[in-house]
Amino acid sequence: MKVTLRQRRKGKRISLYLDYYENGNRKYEYLKLYLTPEPDKGSLTKAQKLENKKILQLAESIRAKRYLEVQNNIYGFENKEKKQGNFFVYLEQWIERRSESKGNLGVWNSTLKHLKDYHPTGISFERIDEEWVEGFKEYLDKKALSRSKRPLSQNTKSAYFKKLLAVLRQAVKEKVIQYNPAILVENFKEEDTHMEFLTLEEVRKLFNTVSRHPQLKNAFLFSCLTGLRWSDITKLQWSEIQYSETYGNFIRFKQKKTKGAETLPISEQAYELLGEKGEPTQKVFENINNVQRNYDLLKEWVGEAEIKKNITFHCARHSFATLQLTLGTDIYTVSKMLGHKNLKTTQIYAKVIDNKKKQAAYRINLNPNG
């Protein structure tokens, strides 16, 4: 049983399709993949040749997979049924399965909202092709608005588009679709962003400022003192808070983001922020999972402390790193405490400190008029 990859001229492009027999019937399957033909005069550019090569490789991988499916008699009703499924329903179920990832949940829900704004009538998997994916990218770039009715920032566009790419990759893994229609679509280039963090004086201000949500206050300050990610703080259980004669108080946990097992010593001040010890399976910081309410309360608390910065929960981790480096802790130790696998990730914080030092060097001016 052969599955042949064929080409057909379609306007200014060459369309790729599969030609094979199944149960005695000849079938043509158009892959919605296109090559750029050789021009009448001259030749293709290097970039065009490379693009054609990538497309042919993708088409060949689909052909090989289809051959195995036909041989094993699994290409038929089941696959078609999945492909005809509603993409938005699949995405909603995917988000539901990831509901424990509080930090990312808002981005997933925003992505779903924008996808529905882009295609209000809903869409099946079989109708999602490269052109549709490119269309969503253009929608994010030119039409999509934030909650404050402003155009999306470059990094927000990238974050939403990444989610679409992720869910399409998952659909391939789960055999809902046979190939990823977004495989040749590039994401937005992200911009370097200003890293906001608190000074030691500002952390002390927050410590001495009353919050309407004491648990939220303690959790944020705990992150400032330990560098723990907010996603790890929201799931932290009392069984993970441990003590030994050698290390004193420490946390033994698995990072939510990297899945790496970590042992992190904590200071007496950090331990005091934990409050009264609960049952082993009980969460240390309770009632801090409402993302929007938390953000509003954090903003209010920071305002009460008269801090004029746009502080988010991740700023606590930034603050820990920059304070440790400012106070003389070597970068290798800071990297270990943050749970970074690569020192380059930690060096971003060192660069921030170097810039601060450079600014400080210019503050002493011997010329009173200069």
N, C-alpha and C positions, 0 to 999 in steps of 0.2 A: 504494500500500500504506500503510494508516494504522496507527499505533500510538497508541491512545487511553488517556489516564490517567483512571481511573474511581475512584469512592468507594463504599464499602459500610459501613453501620453494623454494628459488631461490639461488642455489649455497650455499654460506656460510651465507646467510642472509634470513630473512623471509619477503616477500613482502606483503604489505597490500593493499587490494582493496575493492571496494564496489560492491555489487551484488543486483540488483533491476530490477523491470519491469516498463517499461514506454510505454504507448499506446499498451500494449499487447506484447511488445518485451523485451526480457531479455537483460540487459546491464551489462557489467563489466567495472568498472572504476578503473584503477590502479593509486594509489595516489603517487607513487614514494617516498613512505616512507618505511623504512626498520627497522626490529627489529633484535637484536642480539640473536640467539638461545642459549638455555642452552647447554654447552659443554657436550661431552660424559662422561668426568670425571670431578669431581669438580662442581663448580657452578659459576654463573656470579659474577663479581666484583660489589661492591656497586655503582660505577660510571656507569657501564653498565645497572644495574637495574634501576637507576634513568633516564638514557637516554631512555630506553624502555618505562618507565612510561610516560615521556614527549611526546614521539612519539605516543603512544596510545591515550593520551589525545587530541593531535592535530587531529589524525585520527577520533576520536569520534566527535569532533566539526565539522569536514567536513561532516561526516555521517549525523549528526543532521541537518545541513544546507541543505544538498542535499535532505533530507526527506521533509523539508518544501517547497523546490523548486519544487519537483515532485508533492507534494500535491496541490500546487498553479499553477501547469502547466506553470512554467516560465523557467524551465530548457530546453533549446533547441537551436533554430537557433540564437537568439539574443546573448546568452552567448558564443556560439561557434564562432560567428562572431567576437566578441570582443577578444576572446582568440587567434584568428588567426591574429589579428592586429599586425603591426610591432612595436616592443618594442622601437626601436630608434626613430621612428616618435612620439610615445607617449611621450618619454622623451624630445624630442625637443619642443613639444607643452607645456609640463610641465615647461620647462626652460623659454619659451616665456611668460608664465603666471606669472612667478616670476621675470621678467626682471627689476622690480623696486628695487629689493633687490640687489643693486650694489655691496655691500661688498661680497656677496655670488656668484654672477654671474660667476666670473672667476673660482671658484671651480666647479660649475655645468658644465660649458663648458669643463673644463679639464677632468672631470669624463666621459662626453659623448665621448670625444676624445679617452680616454683610453679604454672605452667599445668597440668602433669601431675598435681600434687596436687589441683588444682581439678577437673580432668576426667580421671581415671585411665584411662578406656577409650579415649581418643583421640577426635578429632572431625574431620569433613570440613569443607571451606570452606563448603559449601552450608548447613550447620547452624549456622554462626556468624552470629548476629544481634545486634541492639542489646541484647536481654535477656541474652544470654550474656556479652557484654562487660561489661555492668553487674554481672552476677553475679561475674565475676572481680575487678572493682573492690571489690565488697563482701567477697569472700574475702580480698583483701589487707588490707582495713580491719579485719576482725573475726576472721579465723581463722589467717591466715598467721603463721608463726613464723620467727625468724632461726635461724642455726646454734647460737646460744647459748640457743635455746628461749624467746626473748622476743618480744613483739609487735613488728612492724616499726615503725620510726620513720616519721614523715610523709614525709620526703624519700626514704626507701628505697621506700615505697609508690609515690611519684611516679616514681622511677627505673624500677621494674619495669613500671609501667603504660605509661610512655612507650615502652618497648621493644615492647609489644604494639601500640600505636598505630602505631609505625614500620613494623613488619612487615606490618600490614594495608594501610598506604599503599603499601608496596612491591608487595604482591600485586595492588593495583589497577593500578599502573604496568605490571606484567608481564602484565596481562589474565587473571590467574587468577580474579579476581572482578570484577564490573562496578561495584560501588559499595562504599564503605567503611562497614561496619556500625557503626563507632565514631565516625562523623563528628559525631554530636550528643552524644557522651558526654564530659563534662568530666573532665580529669585532677584529681588531688589538688592542693590548694594547698600549695606548698612553704613551709617555715618558714625564717626567717633562722637560719643556723647560726654557731656560734662558729668564727672562723678561727684555727686554731692555727699558730703560727710560732715560729722559734727566734731568740733574741737573738744578738748577735755573740759574747758569752761562751760560749753554748751551742754555736754552730758551731765555735768554737775547741776546746771540750771534745771534740766528736766527732772533730775533726781529730787530736787527741792520744790518742784511744782506739782500741785495736786491734779490728778486726773479723775474724770468721772468713771473711769474703768480701771481700777487698781490692778487687775490681772493683766490687762493690756500694757499698762505702764511697766510692771515688773518683767513681763516677757520681752518688751523692747529693750529695757536696760540690761536684761540677761544676755541678749544678743550682742549688745555693745561691749559687754565684759567677757564674752566667750567667742564671738565670731560665728556663732551657730546660725545657719540659714533659718529664715522664718518658717519654711516648710518643715524643717526638722523640729523647730520649737513647737509647732502646732500639734505634732504627733508624739512629743516627748512623754514617756511614761515613767512612773516612780521606780519601776524595776531597772531602769537605765541609769538611775542616780546611785552611785556606789561609793564605797569608802574602803581604804586600806591604810595600814600604818605607814607604808612606804610613800604612797602618792597623796594621801589625804582624800578629799572629795574629788570625784571624777565622774565623767559620763562615758558609758560604753554603749554605743548605738551604731546603727547602719544609716549612712546618709541616704536621704530619699532621692536626691538628684543623681549621684554617682554610684549608688549601691555599695560604696566602700565601707568596710567596718572601721570604726574610729574609737579611740580612747582619748578623751580630752580632759585634762585636769581643770578644775574650777576653783576660783578663790573663795575665801570665806564670805566676802561681800556678795559674790554671785550666788553662793549657796543660800544666803539669807533671803534673796529675792524669790526663791522657790516657795517659801511659805511652809505651812504645816504639812508634814509628810502624809501621803494617802496610801491607798492599796496599791500593790505592785502593778496591776493592769490599768490603774486610774491615770488619766492624763494630768501632768503637772500643772499646765495652764489650761483651764477650762473656759468655755464661752468666748473663744477668740477666733472662731471660724467664719464669722460673718464678714466677708471681705470688704463690702462697701461701708458697713457700719464702723468697722475697725479703722478704715481710712479716714472717715469723718472725725472719729474720736481722736485719732493720732494728730490730725491737722489742728483740731481744737486745742489739744494739750500743748503742742509745739507753739501755737499762737499765744497761749497763756504764759509760756516761758519767755515770750518776746524774742523768739528766734525767727529771723527773716529768711528762712530757707525752705525750699520745696522738699520736705523730708518724707520718704517712703519707708516701709519696713526694711527693705534691703539696705537702706542707708546705715542701719545699725551695724551690719556686717562690714560695710565699707569703713565705718568709724572705728571699729575694732582694729582693722588692718592698719589704717593710717596712724592711729594712736600708738599702736605697738611699734611701728617703724620710727615714728617721731621720738618716742621715748627710748630708742636705742636697741630694741630687740632685733636680732639679725634676721635677714630675709628668709633664710632656710627654716628657722624656727617658726616664723609667722606662716610660711607656706604649709608646714606640717599642721599647725594649729587650725588653719582654714580647711584642711583636708584636700588641698590642691594636689593633683597628680603631676602637674607640670609647673616648674618654677616660673615659666614665662607668664603664667596667669597672675602670679603674685607680683611680678615686676611692674605690672600696671600701677599698683599702689605705690611702689617705690618711685615711679616716674612722677606721680602726683606730689610726693614729698619733695623730690628734687626741684620741681617748679616752685613750690612754696619757699624752699630755701633760697632760690634765686631771687624771688620777690623780696624776701626779707633782707637779702644782701644790699639791695638798692634803697632801703629805708633810711639808712644812716648817710646823711648828706652833709659834707663839710662846707658846702656853699649855701648859706641861708637863703640866697635868691634863686638857687637852682632847683 
